[in-house]
Amino acid sequence: MNQNAKVKELKVDTTAASAGPMNGADIFIESLKKENVEVMFGYPGGAVLPLYDALYKNPIRHILARHEQGAIHAAEGYARVSGKPGVVLATSGPGATNLVTGITDAMMDSLPLVVFTGQVATGVIGTDAFQEADVIGITMPITKHNYQVRDMNDLPRIVHEAFHIATTGRPGPVLIDIPKDIAGMIGEPEFVTEVDLPGYQPNFKPNSLQVKKLRGALAQAKKPVILAGAGVLHAKASKELLQFVEKMQIPVVNTLLGLGGFPANHPLFLGMGGMHGTNTANKALYETDLLINIGARFDDRLTGNLAHFAPSATVAHIDIDPAEIGKNVETHIPIVADARAALKKIMSLDFEAPKADEWRAKLQQDKVENPLWNTEDGEGISPQLLMKMIHEITEGDAIVTTDVGQHQMWTAQYYGFNKPDQWVTSGGLGTMGFGFPSAIGAQIAKPDKTVVAIAGDAGFQMTLQELGLVAELKLPVKIIVYNNMALGMVRQWQETFYEERYSQSLIPVQPDFVKLADSYGIRGYKVSTEEEAEKVLRETLTDNEPVLIDCRIKPKEMVYPMIAPGKGLHEMIGVKPQ
Amino acid sequence: MKRIVTATVFNQSGVLNRITGLFTRRQFNIESITVGATETEGVSKMTFVVHVEDARMVEQVLKQLNKQIDVLKVNDITDQAIVTRELALLKVMTTPQTRAEINVIIEPFRATIIDVAKDSVTIQVVGNFEKIEAMIELLRPYGIKEVARTGQTAIKRGSQRLVSESKPFSILN
């Protein structure tokens, strides 16, 4: 039996069939055009030469990164801010394995990607041929689904299915492995216009019974709180969330990835929850009697010790992915649905607002008593003040990207995201080197927006080769390096939990970032005081040119407040200045 | 707790790898796994016997299996009216004196001798897990040289008793 055979007859686009015989590579390009792909990110190599040749003859905009990892992170940034799938093309073997970090990152953070990898010719698969790697085997656990094309006639169907799977339900990366000889075969395949995937039927509409249960729970709740995750952003449900919150007057906590799904300047916003969340957000999650999770997955960085997470709450969970419901936290009201569909359904019914005046007052008081704080003494720029400056100068309207670590947490705490889809960060996988290339992808998706890449000095050095791409495309990306000459978060943990044994976390030698930028023809600045920083930021953040600013921040500044690993939400440390 | 889970899957290349990989990475313990063709061409059925800690873990096993694109249907059939069968082949040491005894022992199990050698016999037995375990225990004193088992496969009985107990969650609400 054919490996990829399907039984059902599918609708076919007949306009393309009249084009006559084509080779596999042309079919690949034609299939991408049918999916309205405007841009792809990639890097050529031996096994994809036929595909690149077809691209040369029949262009789709291709962004040539300087490393495959840069290409895929750019595609992730593109996908996050545009809502469209990011398309990646890389060669077999090392090209494909260089994508692994990005694919995993997209899987963890539910970003829609369609990744194409070349493969050695079908006749030599399994013989350890030159640049052969078992990409299907390697990427099986890190993709939503993957395919190897064994018959050229299946290519249009597989591409169409891949885009469907990547972008519907809970989004995620889908990989298609194309052997070199398949790209060269001539044929006249049919371009299908529908999918037949009986094993993949994501549920969008909420179950009425469960929605009624939520209504009952809301009417009784005295201490309700909403936890809004990235599901709100993927479902484009921020407007509905705001309406629901304003009608019901329920305080809102965002997850790291959910920031922007609810306006940070709203009086009912309590901040981010979790390990470096605000005291008020974590207090609310700890004391609540009705927790409504909308599109968040109860990640361990959010919940802390599960034994102390919302211990007395009725838990309602709205999620498009049924496997997330009940995975980490026992759920009483499961609602498998798209966040927007669920909120619309809820708003269409007559819900009674909970009587929670006392609760809201208590949380407001906590917000006033325990705000985020920062040290004011010491050498160097305060990273928190720096972020406030960036917010002020960009009027809170920039797209901001980060890696993982201290600079990420300061951005999450202080930038204040008031609108959806302007926040790009590596949450689940926590990938260093993600921020800068993802900013490139975001800038390509939104050429008119100010895009600010916040990077640590260590993370930036992992993917800084993409400066070449910024220079080549003259992208006005603003790169702000939070430079503390260290792996800041590792250093912080070593100071806190390993008696200041700074094992391999201090980086004494680094490039002169100003000269580095200059070598690519990009403006570079080094700033060491808050006055200098403000001057340079005001000069450079609002114009239409790329810039790299090496900001010397206080090297020993810590991210506070904090929940130590293994501790519960109520055990925050560093809530007040020491 | 031991659960019997069945999954019908598209017979695509790598589907077994997908499923076993999933079990490994989510730390679900499999006792046995069987795969075979079904009445529909291109569709296979897998039967897993899994060991899980609690009901929530079973729920996760089912949901994670269901998330796979090539998986059509997943069922935990442990609490339903089902028939489970496994085939085992046992090579048992014999002497002229014990051969008749072994014949008597295996007879109630409706097992058959399918190969005879000078100093051993190979016995084929079909039955549920407990039956096979019981027969192995009885034959152990004679010296078992080798055991090969297929693992359990299962099917729901034609008529089901009414199930009144409803679970706290299910796959779709």
Interface residues (C-beta under 8 A of the other chain):
Chain A: M1 Q3 N4 A5 V7 I136 G137 M140 P141 K144 H145 Q148 R150 I165 L197 P198 G199 Y200 N203 P206 N207 L209 Q210 D321 P322 A323 I325 G326 K327 E330 T331 P334 I335 V336
Chain B: V9 F10 N11 Q12 S13 G14 N17 R18 G21 L22 R25 E41 G42 R56 E59 Q60 K63 Q64 N66 K67 Q68 I69 D70 V71 L72 F169 I171 L172 N173
